[in-house]
Amino acid sequence: MPSVPRIRRAAPHGAVYRRELGEGLPVVALIRWHHGINRTVPATATAWTKDAVEISWEPEIGAGLRTDWIAATDVTREIDLPTLADDVVLPPHTVSGQKGRW
């Protein structure tokens, strides 16, 4: 099993709200590593309190899922951006360093 650096975990306090087994909410989590590097990862929120969220996430592709409690301020809901329709006309733009003929 590969060694993974420690992350800053949060301790849940108060009532814990847990999703049904196998269900979760897709979220984006900010993982704060003890050695100072922060990384944003896709995760699944499986339980939460007022101050902390339990997430399941994959530290590296193929490393398997890991479950940790992190601060609620480091978790946001994943937002799906709408895709542009094929018939949408984009505004004109200029290429850097090139001037128009007129």
Backbone torsions as a table, in degrees:
resi	resn	phi	psi	omega
1	MET	NA	127.0	-178.5
2	PRO	-67.9	148.2	178.4
3	SER	-81.2	131.7	-179.8
4	VAL	-116.5	131.1	177.8
5	PRO	-58.7	156.7	-178.6
6	ARG	-73.7	144.2	174.7
7	ILE	-108.5	162.8	176.3
8	ARG	-80.8	113.8	-179.1
9	ARG	-97.5	160.2	175.7
10	ALA	-114.9	149.8	176.5
11	ALA	-99.3	124.8	179.5
12	PRO	-72.2	137.4	177.1
13	HIS	-128.5	140.5	177.9
14	GLY	91.2	-164.1	-177.6
15	ALA	-69.4	132.8	179.2
16	VAL	-100.7	124.8	175.8
17	TYR	-100.6	121.4	-174.6
18	ARG	-119.6	138.9	175.3
19	ARG	-76.0	161.8	176.1
20	GLU	-61.8	152.1	-179.9
21	LEU	-57.6	129.3	-179.5
22	GLY	89.9	-9.9	177.9
23	GLU	-108.3	152.7	177.9
24	GLY	-167.2	170.1	178.1
25	LEU	-104.6	128.3	176.3
26	PRO	-67.8	130.1	-179.2
27	VAL	-138.6	169.4	171.0
28	VAL	-115.0	124.4	-175.7
29	ALA	-114.4	140.3	174.2
30	LEU	-95.9	111.7	-179.9
31	ILE	-91.2	120.6	180.0
32	ARG	-103.0	111.2	-178.9
33	TRP	-84.5	148.9	179.4
34	HIS	-64.0	-27.2	-179.2
35	HIS	-83.6	7.5	169.1
36	GLY	103.3	-6.9	-178.8
37	ILE	-96.0	134.7	176.3
38	ASN	-106.3	144.4	-178.2
39	ARG	-141.5	135.8	176.9
40	THR	-94.8	128.5	-177.2
41	VAL	-133.8	150.8	170.4
42	PRO	-73.9	143.2	-177.8
43	ALA	-150.3	176.3	175.9
44	THR	-124.1	123.6	177.7
45	ALA	-83.8	122.3	-178.3
46	THR	-108.3	-21.7	178.1
47	ALA	-157.8	158.2	179.6
48	TRP	-158.2	158.0	171.5
49	THR	-125.8	-171.1	178.6
50	LYS	-64.9	-33.9	-173.1
51	ASP	-111.0	-13.2	-173.8
52	ALA	-142.0	156.1	179.1
53	VAL	-131.3	134.0	174.3
54	GLU	-90.5	122.8	-178.9
55	ILE	-120.3	152.0	168.9
56	SER	-111.2	128.8	-176.0
57	TRP	-150.3	166.2	-178.6
58	GLU	-114.9	113.0	-178.3
59	PRO	-61.8	-38.9	177.3
60	GLU	-141.7	152.7	-179.8
61	ILE	-61.0	127.1	179.5
62	GLY	85.3	-1.3	-178.1
63	ALA	-84.1	-10.2	-178.6
64	GLY	91.5	163.5	-178.2
65	LEU	-77.9	146.9	177.6
66	ARG	-128.1	143.3	-179.6
67	THR	-118.0	128.4	-178.7
68	ASP	-144.8	153.5	169.9
69	TRP	-94.4	127.7	177.2
70	ILE	-129.0	166.6	-179.5
71	ALA	-62.5	140.6	-179.2
72	ALA	-63.2	-26.1	178.8
73	THR	-70.8	-13.6	-179.6
74	ASP	-97.0	11.6	-177.8
75	VAL	-125.7	133.3	174.6
76	THR	-131.4	156.0	176.4
77	ARG	-74.4	143.5	178.9
78	GLU	-72.1	132.5	-178.2
79	ILE	-109.3	125.4	176.1
80	ASP	-87.7	120.1	177.7
81	LEU	-83.2	138.8	179.5
82	PRO	-66.9	145.4	177.6
83	THR	-87.0	146.5	178.9
84	LEU	-73.0	140.3	176.0
85	ALA	-70.0	154.0	-178.1
86	ASP	-64.3	-27.2	-175.5
87	ASP	-94.3	9.8	178.8
88	VAL	-77.7	129.6	179.5
89	VAL	-92.0	122.7	178.9
90	LEU	-83.8	147.1	179.5
91	PRO	-65.6	152.4	-179.9
92	PRO	-66.8	154.5	178.9
93	HIS	-137.4	164.6	179.0
94	THR	-108.6	152.8	176.1
95	VAL	-93.3	131.8	-176.1
96	SER	-57.8	132.3	175.4
97	GLY	89.0	-7.7	-179.8
98	GLN	-113.4	133.6	177.9
99	LYS	-101.0	150.1	176.8
100	GLY	-68.7	162.8	-179.2
101	ARG	-69.7	-29.4	-176.3
102	TRP	-102.0	NA	NA
